[in-house]
Amino acid sequence: MAALAWLLIPLVAAIGAGLWGSWANRTRNVRGDGPELIGYARFREAMERERTGS
């Protein structure tokens, strides 16, 4: 019976690792770079205005 318990430990660990791996690699909704690029373009425009306004 003790040998069976020692064989079940790696089996449970492998199942747990497989479940964690599938959860860690799940697909997520990514919003993309759109908002960041728009903000950067506004920042660049403001810096250009500041440079030409002085």
mmCIF entry with sequence, helices, sheets and N, C-alpha, C, O atoms, coordinates in Angstrom:
data_MODEL
# 
_entry.id   MODEL 
# 
_entity.id                         1 
_entity.type                       polymer 
_entity.pdbx_number_of_molecules   1 
# 
_entity_poly.entity_id                      1 
_entity_poly.type                           'polypeptide(L)' 
_entity_poly.nstd_linkage                   no 
_entity_poly.nstd_monomer                   no 
_entity_poly.pdbx_seq_one_letter_code       MAALAWLLIPLVAAIGAGLWGSWANRTRNVRGDGPELIGYARFREAMERERTGS 
_entity_poly.pdbx_seq_one_letter_code_can   MAALAWLLIPLVAAIGAGLWGSWANRTRNVRGDGPELIGYARFREAMERERTGS 
_entity_poly.pdbx_strand_id                 A 
# 
loop_
_entity_poly_seq.entity_id 
_entity_poly_seq.num 
_entity_poly_seq.mon_id 
_entity_poly_seq.hetero 
1 1  MET n 
1 2  ALA n 
1 3  ALA n 
1 4  LEU n 
1 5  ALA n 
1 6  TRP n 
1 7  LEU n 
1 8  LEU n 
1 9  ILE n 
1 10 PRO n 
1 11 LEU n 
1 12 VAL n 
1 13 ALA n 
1 14 ALA n 
1 15 ILE n 
1 16 GLY n 
1 17 ALA n 
1 18 GLY n 
1 19 LEU n 
1 20 TRP n 
1 21 GLY n 
1 22 SER n 
1 23 TRP n 
1 24 ALA n 
1 25 ASN n 
1 26 ARG n 
1 27 THR n 
1 28 ARG n 
1 29 ASN n 
1 30 VAL n 
1 31 ARG n 
1 32 GLY n 
1 33 ASP n 
1 34 GLY n 
1 35 PRO n 
1 36 GLU n 
1 37 LEU n 
1 38 ILE n 
1 39 GLY n 
1 40 TYR n 
1 41 ALA n 
1 42 ARG n 
1 43 PHE n 
1 44 ARG n 
1 45 GLU n 
1 46 ALA n 
1 47 MET n 
1 48 GLU n 
1 49 ARG n 
1 50 GLU n 
1 51 ARG n 
1 52 THR n 
1 53 GLY n 
1 54 SER n 
# 
_struct_asym.id          A 
_struct_asym.entity_id   1 
# 
loop_
_struct_conf.conf_type_id 
_struct_conf.id 
_struct_conf.pdbx_PDB_helix_id 
_struct_conf.beg_label_comp_id 
_struct_conf.beg_label_asym_id 
_struct_conf.beg_label_seq_id 
_struct_conf.pdbx_beg_PDB_ins_code 
_struct_conf.end_label_comp_id 
_struct_conf.end_label_asym_id 
_struct_conf.end_label_seq_id 
_struct_conf.pdbx_end_PDB_ins_code 
_struct_conf.beg_auth_comp_id 
_struct_conf.beg_auth_asym_id 
_struct_conf.beg_auth_seq_id 
_struct_conf.end_auth_comp_id 
_struct_conf.end_auth_asym_id 
_struct_conf.end_auth_seq_id 
_struct_conf.pdbx_PDB_helix_class 
_struct_conf.details 
_struct_conf.pdbx_PDB_helix_length 
HELX_P HELX_P1 AA1 ALA A 2  ? ALA A 24 ? ALA A 2  ALA A 24 1 ? 23 
HELX_P HELX_P2 AA2 GLY A 34 ? GLY A 53 ? GLY A 34 GLY A 53 1 ? 20 
# 
_struct_conf_type.id          HELX_P 
_struct_conf_type.criteria    ? 
_struct_conf_type.reference   ? 
# 
loop_
_atom_site.group_PDB 
_atom_site.id 
_atom_site.type_symbol 
_atom_site.label_atom_id 
_atom_site.label_alt_id 
_atom_site.label_comp_id 
_atom_site.label_asym_id 
_atom_site.label_entity_id 
_atom_site.label_seq_id 
_atom_site.pdbx_PDB_ins_code 
_atom_site.Cartn_x 
_atom_site.Cartn_y 
_atom_site.Cartn_z 
_atom_site.occupancy 
_atom_site.B_iso_or_equiv 
_atom_site.pdbx_formal_charge 
_atom_site.auth_seq_id 
_atom_site.auth_comp_id 
_atom_site.auth_asym_id 
_atom_site.auth_atom_id 
_atom_site.pdbx_PDB_model_num 
ATOM 1   N N  . MET A 1 1  ? 0.811  -1.193 0.000   1.00 0.00 ? 1  MET A N  1 
ATOM 2   C CA . MET A 1 1  ? 0.000  0.000  0.000   1.00 0.00 ? 1  MET A CA 1 
ATOM 3   C C  . MET A 1 1  ? 0.862  1.268  0.000   1.00 0.00 ? 1  MET A C  1 
ATOM 4   O O  . MET A 1 1  ? 0.513  2.261  -0.639  1.00 0.00 ? 1  MET A O  1 
ATOM 5   N N  . ALA A 1 2  ? 1.979  1.228  0.714   1.00 0.00 ? 2  ALA A N  1 
ATOM 6   C CA . ALA A 1 2  ? 2.868  2.386  0.780   1.00 0.00 ? 2  ALA A CA 1 
ATOM 7   C C  . ALA A 1 2  ? 3.490  2.652  -0.586  1.00 0.00 ? 2  ALA A C  1 
ATOM 8   O O  . ALA A 1 2  ? 3.696  3.803  -0.970  1.00 0.00 ? 2  ALA A O  1 
ATOM 9   N N  . ALA A 1 3  ? 3.790  1.562  -1.325  1.00 0.00 ? 3  ALA A N  1 
ATOM 10  C CA . ALA A 1 3  ? 4.374  1.739  -2.660  1.00 0.00 ? 3  ALA A CA 1 
ATOM 11  C C  . ALA A 1 3  ? 3.364  2.423  -3.592  1.00 0.00 ? 3  ALA A C  1 
ATOM 12  O O  . ALA A 1 3  ? 3.748  3.242  -4.427  1.00 0.00 ? 3  ALA A O  1 
ATOM 13  N N  . LEU A 1 4  ? 2.104  2.096  -3.453  1.00 0.00 ? 4  LEU A N  1 
ATOM 14  C CA . LEU A 1 4  ? 1.064  2.722  -4.266  1.00 0.00 ? 4  LEU A CA 1 
ATOM 15  C C  . LEU A 1 4  ? 0.972  4.221  -3.968  1.00 0.00 ? 4  LEU A C  1 
ATOM 16  O O  . LEU A 1 4  ? 0.799  5.031  -4.879  1.00 0.00 ? 4  LEU A O  1 
ATOM 17  N N  . ALA A 1 5  ? 1.087  4.578  -2.710  1.00 0.00 ? 5  ALA A N  1 
ATOM 18  C CA . ALA A 1 5  ? 1.047  5.999  -2.333  1.00 0.00 ? 5  ALA A CA 1 
ATOM 19  C C  . ALA A 1 5  ? 2.230  6.735  -2.947  1.00 0.00 ? 5  ALA A C  1 
ATOM 20  O O  . ALA A 1 5  ? 2.070  7.861  -3.418  1.00 0.00 ? 5  ALA A O  1 
ATOM 21  N N  . TRP A 1 6  ? 3.414  6.125  -2.953  1.00 0.00 ? 6  TRP A N  1 
ATOM 22  C CA . TRP A 1 6  ? 4.597  6.768  -3.542  1.00 0.00 ? 6  TRP A CA 1 
ATOM 23  C C  . TRP A 1 6  ? 4.477  6.884  -5.049  1.00 0.00 ? 6  TRP A C  1 
ATOM 24  O O  . TRP A 1 6  ? 5.082  7.776  -5.644  1.00 0.00 ? 6  TRP A O  1 
ATOM 25  N N  . LEU A 1 7  ? 3.719  6.013  -5.673  1.00 0.00 ? 7  LEU A N  1 
ATOM 26  C CA . LEU A 1 7  ? 3.508  6.124  -7.111  1.00 0.00 ? 7  LEU A CA 1 
ATOM 27  C C  . LEU A 1 7  ? 2.448  7.169  -7.448  1.00 0.00 ? 7  LEU A C  1 
ATOM 28  O O  . LEU A 1 7  ? 2.472  7.747  -8.535  1.00 0.00 ? 7  LEU A O  1 
ATOM 29  N N  . LEU A 1 8  ? 1.538  7.410  -6.543  1.00 0.00 ? 8  LEU A N  1 
ATOM 30  C CA . LEU A 1 8  ? 0.488  8.393  -6.789  1.00 0.00 ? 8  LEU A CA 1 
ATOM 31  C C  . LEU A 1 8  ? 1.000  9.836  -6.656  1.00 0.00 ? 8  LEU A C  1 
ATOM 32  O O  . LEU A 1 8  ? 0.453  10.740 -7.287  1.00 0.00 ? 8  LEU A O  1 
ATOM 33  N N  . ILE A 1 9  ? 2.032  10.057 -5.851  1.00 0.00 ? 9  ILE A N  1 
ATOM 34  C CA . ILE A 1 9  ? 2.562  11.412 -5.661  1.00 0.00 ? 9  ILE A CA 1 
ATOM 35  C C  . ILE A 1 9  ? 3.033  12.011 -6.986  1.00 0.00 ? 9  ILE A C  1 
ATOM 36  O O  . ILE A 1 9  ? 2.622  13.128 -7.300  1.00 0.00 ? 9  ILE A O  1 
ATOM 37  N N  . PRO A 1 10 ? 3.870  11.337 -7.786  1.00 0.00 ? 10 PRO A N  1 
ATOM 38  C CA . PRO A 1 10 ? 4.259  11.933 -9.066  1.00 0.00 ? 10 PRO A CA 1 
ATOM 39  C C  . PRO A 1 10 ? 3.093  12.061 -10.041 1.00 0.00 ? 10 PRO A C  1 
ATOM 40  O O  . PRO A 1 10 ? 3.060  12.996 -10.841 1.00 0.00 ? 10 PRO A O  1 
ATOM 41  N N  . LEU A 1 11 ? 2.149  11.149 -9.987  1.00 0.00 ? 11 LEU A N  1 
ATOM 42  C CA . LEU A 1 11 ? 0.980  11.229 -10.861 1.00 0.00 ? 11 LEU A CA 1 
ATOM 43  C C  . LEU A 1 11 ? 0.145  12.474 -10.544 1.00 0.00 ? 11 LEU A C  1 
ATOM 44  O O  . LEU A 1 11 ? -0.270 13.193 -11.453 1.00 0.00 ? 11 LEU A O  1 
ATOM 45  N N  . VAL A 1 12 ? -0.094 12.720 -9.280  1.00 0.00 ? 12 VAL A N  1 
ATOM 46  C CA . VAL A 1 12 ? -0.856 13.904 -8.879  1.00 0.00 ? 12 VAL A CA 1 
ATOM 47  C C  . VAL A 1 12 ? -0.081 15.173 -9.240  1.00 0.00 ? 12 VAL A C  1 
ATOM 48  O O  . VAL A 1 12 ? -0.670 16.161 -9.678  1.00 0.00 ? 12 VAL A O  1 
ATOM 49  N N  . ALA A 1 13 ? 1.246  15.141 -9.052  1.00 0.00 ? 13 ALA A N  1 
ATOM 50  C CA . ALA A 1 13 ? 2.065  16.298 -9.404  1.00 0.00 ? 13 ALA A CA 1 
ATOM 51  C C  . ALA A 1 13 ? 2.029  16.557 -10.908 1.00 0.00 ? 13 ALA A C  1 
ATOM 52  O O  . ALA A 1 13 ? 1.968  17.714 -11.323 1.00 0.00 ? 13 ALA A O  1 
ATOM 53  N N  . ALA A 1 14 ? 2.064  15.530 -11.720 1.00 0.00 ? 14 ALA A N  1 
ATOM 54  C CA . ALA A 1 14 ? 2.017  15.695 -13.168 1.00 0.00 ? 14 ALA A CA 1 
ATOM 55  C C  . ALA A 1 14 ? 0.659  16.245 -13.613 1.00 0.00 ? 14 ALA A C  1 
ATOM 56  O O  . ALA A 1 14 ? 0.595  17.099 -14.497 1.00 0.00 ? 14 ALA A O  1 
ATOM 57  N N  . ILE A 1 15 ? -0.402 15.767 -13.013 1.00 0.00 ? 15 ILE A N  1 
ATOM 58  C CA . ILE A 1 15 ? -1.735 16.279 -13.345 1.00 0.00 ? 15 ILE A CA 1 
ATOM 59  C C  . ILE A 1 15 ? -1.840 17.746 -12.934 1.00 0.00 ? 15 ILE A C  1 
ATOM 60  O O  . ILE A 1 15 ? -2.378 18.566 -13.677 1.00 0.00 ? 15 ILE A O  1 
ATOM 61  N N  . GLY A 1 16 ? -1.331 18.070 -11.761 1.00 0.00 ? 16 GLY A N  1 
ATOM 62  C CA . GLY A 1 16 ? -1.345 19.455 -11.310 1.00 0.00 ? 16 GLY A CA 1 
ATOM 63  C C  . GLY A 1 16 ? -0.520 20.357 -12.217 1.00 0.00 ? 16 GLY A C  1 
ATOM 64  O O  . GLY A 1 16 ? -0.928 21.480 -12.514 1.00 0.00 ? 16 GLY A O  1 
ATOM 65  N N  . ALA A 1 17 ? 0.643  19.872 -12.661 1.00 0.00 ? 17 ALA A N  1 
ATOM 66  C CA . ALA A 1 17 ? 1.476  20.663 -13.566 1.00 0.00 ? 17 ALA A CA 1 
ATOM 67  C C  . ALA A 1 17 ? 0.784  20.862 -14.905 1.00 0.00 ? 17 ALA A C  1 
ATOM 68  O O  . ALA A 1 17 ? 0.865  21.943 -15.488 1.00 0.00 ? 17 ALA A O  1 
ATOM 69  N N  . GLY A 1 18 ? 0.117  19.854 -15.390 1.00 0.00 ? 18 GLY A N  1 
ATOM 70  C CA . GLY A 1 18 ? -0.616 19.987 -16.650 1.00 0.00 ? 18 GLY A CA 1 
ATOM 71  C C  . GLY A 1 18 ? -1.755 20.985 -16.548 1.00 0.00 ? 18 GLY A C  1 
ATOM 72  O O  . GLY A 1 18 ? -1.970 21.782 -17.462 1.00 0.00 ? 18 GLY A O  1 
ATOM 73  N N  . LEU A 1 19 ? -2.484 20.947 -15.445 1.00 0.00 ? 19 LEU A N  1 
ATOM 74  C CA . LEU A 1 19 ? -3.568 21.905 -15.244 1.00 0.00 ? 19 LEU A CA 1 
ATOM 75  C C  . LEU A 1 19 ? -3.036 23.324 -15.123 1.00 0.00 ? 19 LEU A C  1 
ATOM 76  O O  . LEU A 1 19 ? -3.605 24.251 -15.699 1.00 0.00 ? 19 LEU A O  1 
ATOM 77  N N  . TRP A 1 20 ? -1.949 23.504 -14.378 1.00 0.00 ? 20 TRP A N  1 
ATOM 78  C CA . TRP A 1 20 ? -1.357 24.834 -14.232 1.00 0.00 ? 20 TRP A CA 1 
ATOM 79  C C  . TRP A 1 20 ? -0.835 25.338 -15.570 1.00 0.00 ? 20 TRP A C  1 
ATOM 80  O O  . TRP A 1 20 ? -1.002 26.515 -15.892 1.00 0.00 ? 20 TRP A O  1 
ATOM 81  N N  . GLY A 1 21 ? -0.204 24.462 -16.357 1.00 0.00 ? 21 GLY A N  1 
ATOM 82  C CA . GLY A 1 21 ? 0.313  24.864 -17.663 1.00 0.00 ? 21 GLY A CA 1 
ATOM 83  C C  . GLY A 1 21 ? -0.789 25.287 -18.613 1.00 0.00 ? 21 GLY A C  1 
ATOM 84  O O  . GLY A 1 21 ? -0.634 26.262 -19.348 1.00 0.00 ? 21 GLY A O  1 
ATOM 85  N N  . SER A 1 22 ? -1.886 24.575 -18.606 1.00 0.00 ? 22 SER A N  1 
ATOM 86  C CA . SER A 1 22 ? -2.994 24.962 -19.486 1.00 0.00 ? 22 SER A CA 1 
ATOM 87  C C  . SER A 1 22 ? -3.631 26.262 -19.013 1.00 0.00 ? 22 SER A C  1 
ATOM 88  O O  . SER A 1 22 ? -4.074 27.061 -19.838 1.00 0.00 ? 22 SER A O  1 
ATOM 89  N N  . TRP A 1 23 ? -3.687 26.494 -17.701 1.00 0.00 ? 23 TRP A N  1 
ATOM 90  C CA . TRP A 1 23 ? -4.241 27.739 -17.189 1.00 0.00 ? 23 TRP A CA 1 
ATOM 91  C C  . TRP A 1 23 ? -3.307 28.907 -17.492 1.00 0.00 ? 23 TRP A C  1 
ATOM 92  O O  . TRP A 1 23 ? -3.779 29.989 -17.840 1.00 0.00 ? 23 TRP A O  1 
ATOM 93  N N  . ALA A 1 24 ? -1.999 28.713 -17.370 1.00 0.00 ? 24 ALA A N  1 
ATOM 94  C CA . ALA A 1 24 ? -1.038 29.790 -17.597 1.00 0.00 ? 24 ALA A CA 1 
ATOM 95  C C  . ALA A 1 24 ? -0.974 30.191 -19.072 1.00 0.00 ? 24 ALA A C  1 
ATOM 96  O O  . ALA A 1 24 ? -0.668 31.344 -19.376 1.00 0.00 ? 24 ALA A O  1 
ATOM 97  N N  . ASN A 1 25 ? -1.254 29.274 -19.986 1.00 0.00 ? 25 ASN A N  1 
ATOM 98  C CA . ASN A 1 25 ? -1.165 29.568 -21.419 1.00 0.00 ? 25 ASN A CA 1 
ATOM 99  C C  . ASN A 1 25 ? -2.524 29.833 -22.060 1.00 0.00 ? 25 ASN A C  1 
ATOM 100 O O  . ASN A 1 25 ? -2.661 29.764 -23.281 1.00 0.00 ? 25 ASN A O  1 
ATOM 101 N N  . ARG A 1 26 ? -3.525 30.134 -21.240 1.00 0.00 ? 26 ARG A N  1 
ATOM 102 C CA . ARG A 1 26 ? -4.861 30.376 -21.791 1.00 0.00 ? 26 ARG A CA 1 
ATOM 103 C C  . ARG A 1 26 ? -4.850 31.664 -22.614 1.00 0.00 ? 26 ARG A C  1 
ATOM 104 O O  . ARG A 1 26 ? -4.019 32.550 -22.414 1.00 0.00 ? 26 ARG A O  1 
ATOM 105 N N  . THR A 1 27 ? -5.774 31.733 -23.520 1.00 0.00 ? 27 THR A N  1 
ATOM 106 C CA . THR A 1 27 ? -5.864 32.938 -24.350 1.00 0.00 ? 27 THR A CA 1 
ATOM 107 C C  . THR A 1 27 ? -6.575 34.017 -23.560 1.00 0.00 ? 27 THR A C  1 
ATOM 108 O O  . THR A 1 27 ? -7.568 33.762 -22.879 1.00 0.00 ? 27 THR A O  1 
ATOM 109 N N  . ARG A 1 28 ? -6.057 35.208 -23.662 1.00 0.00 ? 28 ARG A N  1 
ATOM 110 C CA . ARG A 1 28 ? -6.630 36.339 -22.945 1.00 0.00 ? 28 ARG A CA 1 
ATOM 111 C C  . ARG A 1 28 ? -7.036 37.400 -23.955 1.00 0.00 ? 28 ARG A C  1 
ATOM 112 O O  . ARG A 1 28 ? -6.486 37.465 -25.054 1.00 0.00 ? 28 ARG A O  1 
ATOM 113 N N  . ASN A 1 29 ? -7.983 38.215 -23.584 1.00 0.00 ? 29 ASN A N  1 
ATOM 114 C CA . ASN A 1 29 ? -8.381 39.331 -24.432 1.00 0.00 ? 29 ASN A CA 1 
ATOM 115 C C  . ASN A 1 29 ? -7.332 40.424 -24.308 1.00 0.00 ? 29 ASN A C  1 
ATOM 116 O O  . ASN A 1 29 ? -7.127 40.999 -23.240 1.00 0.00 ? 29 ASN A O  1 
ATOM 117 N N  . VAL A 1 30 ? -6.684 40.690 -25.411 1.00 0.00 ? 30 VAL A N  1 
ATOM 118 C CA . VAL A 1 30 ? -5.644 41.702 -25.429 1.00 0.00 ? 30 VAL A CA 1 
ATOM 119 C C  . VAL A 1 30 ? -6.209 42.925 -26.128 1.00 0.00 ? 30 VAL A C  1 
ATOM 120 O O  . VAL A 1 30 ? -6.774 42.822 -27.217 1.00 0.00 ? 30 VAL A O  1 
ATOM 121 N N  . ARG A 1 31 ? -6.057 44.072 -25.505 1.00 0.00 ? 31 ARG A N  1 
ATOM 122 C CA . ARG A 1 31 ? -6.651 45.259 -26.104 1.00 0.00 ? 31 ARG A CA 1 
ATOM 123 C C  . ARG A 1 31 ? -5.776 45.864 -27.177 1.00 0.00 ? 31 ARG A C  1 
ATOM 124 O O  . ARG A 1 31 ? -6.241 46.742 -27.903 1.00 0.00 ? 31 ARG A O  1 
ATOM 125 N N  . GLY A 1 32 ? -4.541 45.445 -27.313 1.00 0.00 ? 32 GLY A N  1 
ATOM 126 C CA . GLY A 1 32 ? -3.682 45.931 -28.385 1.00 0.00 ? 32 GLY A CA 1 
ATOM 127 C C  . GLY A 1 32 ? -2.943 47.200 -27.985 1.00 0.00 ? 32 GLY A C  1 
ATOM 128 O O  . GLY A 1 32 ? -2.999 47.633 -26.834 1.00 0.00 ? 32 GLY A O  1 
ATOM 129 N N  . ASP A 1 33 ? -2.256 47.783 -28.948 1.00 0.00 ? 33 ASP A N  1 
ATOM 130 C CA . ASP A 1 33 ? -1.426 48.947 -28.705 1.00 0.00 ? 33 ASP A CA 1 
ATOM 131 C C  . ASP A 1 33 ? -2.118 50.249 -29.052 1.00 0.00 ? 33 ASP A C  1 
ATOM 132 O O  . ASP A 1 33 ? -1.504 51.310 -28.938 1.00 0.00 ? 33 ASP A O  1 
ATOM 133 N N  . GLY A 1 34 ? -3.357 50.208 -29.466 1.00 0.00 ? 34 GLY A N  1 
ATOM 134 C CA . GLY A 1 34 ? -4.056 51.400 -29.915 1.00 0.00 ? 34 GLY A CA 1 
ATOM 135 C C  . GLY A 1 34 ? -4.046 52.554 -28.928 1.00 0.00 ? 34 GLY A C  1 
ATOM 136 O O  . GLY A 1 34 ? -3.589 53.640 -29.283 1.00 0.00 ? 34 GLY A O  1 
ATOM 137 N N  . PRO A 1 35 ? -4.531 52.370 -27.699 1.00 0.00 ? 35 PRO A N  1 
ATOM 138 C CA . PRO A 1 35 ? -4.571 53.493 -26.755 1.00 0.00 ? 35 PRO A CA 1 
ATOM 139 C C  . PRO A 1 35 ? -3.189 54.046 -26.425 1.00 0.00 ? 35 PRO A C  1 
ATOM 140 O O  . PRO A 1 35 ? -3.027 55.255 -26.262 1.00 0.00 ? 35 PRO A O  1 
ATOM 141 N N  . GLU A 1 36 ? -2.194 53.168 -26.326 1.00 0.00 ? 36 GLU A N  1 
ATOM 142 C CA . GLU A 1 36 ? -0.844 53.634 -26.016 1.00 0.00 ? 36 GLU A CA 1 
ATOM 143 C C  . GLU A 1 36 ? -0.264 54.447 -27.165 1.00 0.00 ? 36 GLU A C  1 
ATOM 144 O O  . GLU A 1 36 ? 0.399  55.460 -26.939 1.00 0.00 ? 36 GLU A O  1 
ATOM 145 N N  . LEU A 1 37 ? -0.508 54.010 -28.385 1.00 0.00 ? 37 LEU A N  1 
ATOM 146 C CA . LEU A 1 37 ? 0.021  54.742 -29.537 1.00 0.00 ? 37 LEU A CA 1 
ATOM 147 C C  . LEU A 1 37 ? -0.664 56.088 -29.706 1.00 0.00 ? 37 LEU A C  1 
ATOM 148 O O  . LEU A 1 37 ? -0.017 57.059 -30.098 1.00 0.00 ? 37 LEU A O  1 
ATOM 149 N N  . ILE A 1 38 ? -1.953 56.167 -29.421 1.00 0.00 ? 38 ILE A N  1 
ATOM 150 C CA . ILE A 1 38 ? -2.667 57.439 -29.505 1.00 0.00 ? 38 ILE A CA 1 
ATOM 151 C C  . ILE A 1 38 ? -2.123 58.404 -28.456 1.00 0.00 ? 38 ILE A C  1 
ATOM 152 O O  . ILE A 1 38 ? -1.916 59.585 -28.735 1.00 0.00 ? 38 ILE A O  1 
ATOM 153 N N  . GLY A 1 39 ? -1.895 57.893 -27.252 1.00 0.00 ? 39 GLY A N  1 
ATOM 154 C CA . GLY A 1 39 ? -1.339 58.741 -26.202 1.00 0.00 ? 39 GLY A CA 1 
ATOM 155 C C  . GLY A 1 39 ? 0.049  59.226 -26.541 1.00 0.00 ? 39 GLY A C  1 
ATOM 156 O O  . GLY A 1 39 ? 0.385  60.379 -26.268 1.00 0.00 ? 39 GLY A O  1 
ATOM 157 N N  . TYR A 1 40 ? 0.866  58.368 -27.133 1.00 0.00 ? 40 TYR A N  1 
ATOM 158 C CA . TYR A 1 40 ? 2.222  58.764 -27.518 1.00 0.00 ? 40 TYR A CA 1 
ATOM 159 C C  . TYR A 1 40 ? 2.180  59.811 -28.627 1.00 0.00 ? 40 TYR A C  1 
ATOM 160 O O  . TYR A 1 40 ? 2.983  60.744 -28.622 1.00 0.00 ? 40 TYR A O  1 
ATOM 161 N N  . ALA A 1 41 ? 1.263  59.673 -29.571 1.00 0.00 ? 41 ALA A N  1 
ATOM 162 C CA . ALA A 1 41 ? 1.147  60.667 -30.644 1.00 0.00 ? 41 ALA A CA 1 
ATOM 163 C C  . ALA A 1 41 ? 0.752  62.022 -30.067 1.00 0.00 ? 41 ALA A C  1 
ATOM 164 O O  . ALA A 1 41 ? 1.272  63.049 -30.503 1.00 0.00 ? 41 ALA A O  1 
ATOM 165 N N  . ARG A 1 42 ? -0.168 62.042 -29.084 1.00 0.00 ? 42 ARG A N  1 
ATOM 166 C CA . ARG A 1 42 ? -0.540 63.306 -28.448 1.00 0.00 ? 42 ARG A CA 1 
ATOM 167 C C  . ARG A 1 42 ? 0.640  63.910 -27.704 1.00 0.00 ? 42 ARG A C  1 
ATOM 168 O O  . ARG A 1 42 ? 0.840  65.125 -27.733 1.00 0.00 ? 42 ARG A O  1 
ATOM 169 N N  . PHE A 1 43 ? 1.417  63.073 -27.040 1.00 0.00 ? 43 PHE A N  1 
ATOM 170 C CA . PHE A 1 43 ? 2.599  63.554 -26.329 1.00 0.00 ? 43 PHE A CA 1 
ATOM 171 C C  . PHE A 1 43 ? 3.603  64.173 -27.293 1.00 0.00 ? 43 PHE A C  1 
ATOM 172 O O  . PHE A 1 43 ? 4.159  65.237 -27.023 1.00 0.00 ? 43 PHE A O  1 
ATOM 173 N N  . ARG A 1 44 ? 3.831  63.503 -28.420 1.00 0.00 ? 44 ARG A N  1 
ATOM 174 C CA . ARG A 1 44 ? 4.777  64.031 -29.418 1.00 0.00 ? 44 ARG A CA 1 
ATOM 175 C C  . ARG A 1 44 ? 4.302  65.365 -29.962 1.00 0.00 ? 44 ARG A C  1 
ATOM 176 O O  . ARG A 1 44 ? 5.093  66.295 -30.115 1.00 0.00 ? 44 ARG A O  1 
ATOM 177 N N  . GLU A 1 45 ? 3.018  65.461 -30.254 1.00 0.00 ? 45 GLU A N  1 
ATOM 178 C CA . GLU A 1 45 ? 2.464  66.721 -30.758 1.00 0.00 ? 45 GLU A CA 1 
ATOM 179 C C  . GLU A 1 45 ? 2.634  67.838 -29.731 1.00 0.00 ? 45 GLU A C  1 
ATOM 180 O O  . GLU A 1 45 ? 2.972  68.965 -30.093 1.00 0.00 ? 45 GLU A O  1 
ATOM 181 N N  . ALA A 1 46 ? 2.404  67.536 -28.460 1.00 0.00 ? 46 ALA A N  1 
ATOM 182 C CA . ALA A 1 46 ? 2.557  68.551 -27.419 1.00 0.00 ? 46 ALA A CA 1 
ATOM 183 C C  . ALA A 1 46 ? 4.011  68.987 -27.312 1.00 0.00 ? 46 ALA A C  1 
ATOM 184 O O  . ALA A 1 46 ? 4.282  70.170 -27.110 1.00 0.00 ? 46 ALA A O  1 
ATOM 185 N N  . MET A 1 47 ? 4.943  68.065 -27.441 1.00 0.00 ? 47 MET A N  1 
ATOM 186 C CA . MET A 1 47 ? 6.356  68.419 -27.363 1.00 0.00 ? 47 MET A CA 1 
ATOM 187 C C  . MET A 1 47 ? 6.767  69.276 -28.562 1.00 0.00 ? 47 MET A C  1 
ATOM 188 O O  . MET A 1 47 ? 7.570  70.198 -28.422 1.00 0.00 ? 47 MET A O  1 
ATOM 189 N N  . GLU A 1 48 ? 6.221  68.973 -29.729 1.00 0.00 ? 48 GLU A N  1 
ATOM 190 C CA . GLU A 1 48 ? 6.532  69.771 -30.909 1.00 0.00 ? 48 GLU A CA 1 
ATOM 191 C C  . GLU A 1 48 ? 5.966  71.184 -30.758 1.00 0.00 ? 48 GLU A C  1 
ATOM 192 O O  . GLU A 1 48 ? 6.637  72.153 -31.114 1.00 0.00 ? 48 GLU A O  1 
ATOM 193 N N  . ARG A 1 49 ? 4.754  71.316 -30.241 1.00 0.00 ? 49 ARG A N  1 
ATOM 194 C CA . ARG A 1 49 ? 4.167  72.633 -30.014 1.00 0.00 ? 49 ARG A CA 1 
ATOM 195 C C  . ARG A 1 49 ? 5.004  73.437 -29.036 1.00 0.00 ? 49 ARG A C  1 
ATOM 196 O O  . ARG A 1 49 ? 5.226  74.632 -29.233 1.00 0.00 ? 49 ARG A O  1 
ATOM 197 N N  . GLU A 1 50 ? 5.467  72.780 -27.981 1.00 0.00 ? 50 GLU A N  1 
ATOM 198 C CA . GLU A 1 50 ? 6.279  73.453 -26.963 1.00 0.00 ? 50 GLU A CA 1 
ATOM 199 C C  . GLU A 1 50 ? 7.593  73.951 -27.549 1.00 0.00 ? 50 GLU A C  1 
ATOM 200 O O  . GLU A 1 50 ? 8.050  75.046 -27.223 1.00 0.00 ? 50 GLU A O  1 
ATOM 201 N N  . ARG A 1 51 ? 8.200  73.139 -28.416 1.00 0.00 ? 51 ARG A N  1 
ATOM 202 C CA . ARG A 1 51 ? 9.484  73.501 -29.004 1.00 0.00 ? 51 ARG A CA 1 
ATOM 203 C C  . ARG A 1 51 ? 9.321  74.664 -29.982 1.00 0.00 ? 51 ARG A C  1 
ATOM 204 O O  . ARG A 1 51 ? 10.141 75.581 -29.989 1.00 0.00 ? 51 ARG A O  1 
ATOM 205 N N  . THR A 1 52 ? 8.282  74.637 -30.798 1.00 0.00 ? 52 THR A N  1 
ATOM 206 C CA . THR A 1 52 ? 8.082  75.710 -31.789 1.00 0.00 ? 52 THR A CA 1 
ATOM 207 C C  . THR A 1 52 ? 7.480  76.942 -31.150 1.00 0.00 ? 52 THR A C  1 
ATOM 208 O O  . THR A 1 52 ? 7.631  78.033 -31.700 1.00 0.00 ? 52 THR A O  1 
ATOM 209 N N  . GLY A 1 53 ? 6.807  76.829 -30.021 1.00 0.00 ? 53 GLY A N  1 
ATOM 210 C CA . GLY A 1 53 ? 6.181  77.962 -29.376 1.00 0.00 ? 53 GLY A CA 1 
ATOM 211 C C  . GLY A 1 53 ? 7.167  78.839 -28.621 1.00 0.00 ? 53 GLY A C  1 
ATOM 212 O O  . GLY A 1 53 ? 6.847  79.995 -28.346 1.00 0.00 ? 53 GLY A O  1 
ATOM 213 N N  . SER A 1 54 ? 8.345  78.347 -28.272 1.00 0.00 ? 54 SER A N  1 
ATOM 214 C CA . SER A 1 54 ? 9.297  79.125 -27.473 1.00 0.00 ? 54 SER A CA 1 
ATOM 215 C C  . SER A 1 54 ? 10.071 80.084 -28.294 1.00 0.00 ? 54 SER A C  1 
ATOM 216 O O  . SER A 1 54 ? 10.912 80.811 -27.765 1.00 0.00 ? 54 SER A O  1 
# 
